[in-house]
Amino acid sequence: MKHLNFITATFVAVLIISNIVSTKIVAFWGLTFDAGTILFPLAYIFGDILTEVYGFNKARRVIWTGFSLLLLSTLTIYIVGLLPAASDWQNQNAYQTILGVTPRIALASLIAYLIGEFANSYLLAKLKVKTKGKLLWLRTIGSTLVGQALDSTIFCLVAFAGIFEPELLIAIIISNYLIKVGCEIIFTPVTYAITNYLKKSEQIDYFDTNTNFNPFKLS
């Protein structure tokens, strides 16, 4: 599997970067969303590619790898924020404002990521068997509709319920969802190109006909 390590590394990088920049809420083209939404849809696209080419078992390992490293980055940022700053370093408040980890938001991100990614991968794998490997666009978009709905809703509710006004909270959930699903649809030709290339290069096109879909089974 010549390309699996690179795909895993890219997936994890996208996940961590989008999580860091998600602390900023932006308004663009009439939509209100956290800035991580700009990059995070790529994690789902890579998740689609992993499941489509290598199967649910490999995708499950990558999802847990992403979770572990996201947890590590979150804890590192949080601990560094707690460490006393040098007397001549005047940027502690700026650090906490931009990178300061709120435990509630960190928890929301981790929970939403796991549930959304596993739902996406599970549905894609099941639909591949049902469609006998055809209609890739239907499988990627269909699984994303469910996975992103869970991800966006869980994250926003766990992170911001009781903090933001209900109207703003609903606006963020809807905007995040529309942008993420929109990206999946727009990048469908790219998903086709990458999966076709990988299947030919790796000589693999896995069907999860006898897969144990328990997300906690790593062996």
Beta strands, then each sheet from edge to edge (+ up, - down):
strand 1: 25-28
strand 2: 31-34
sheet 1: 1+ 2-
end
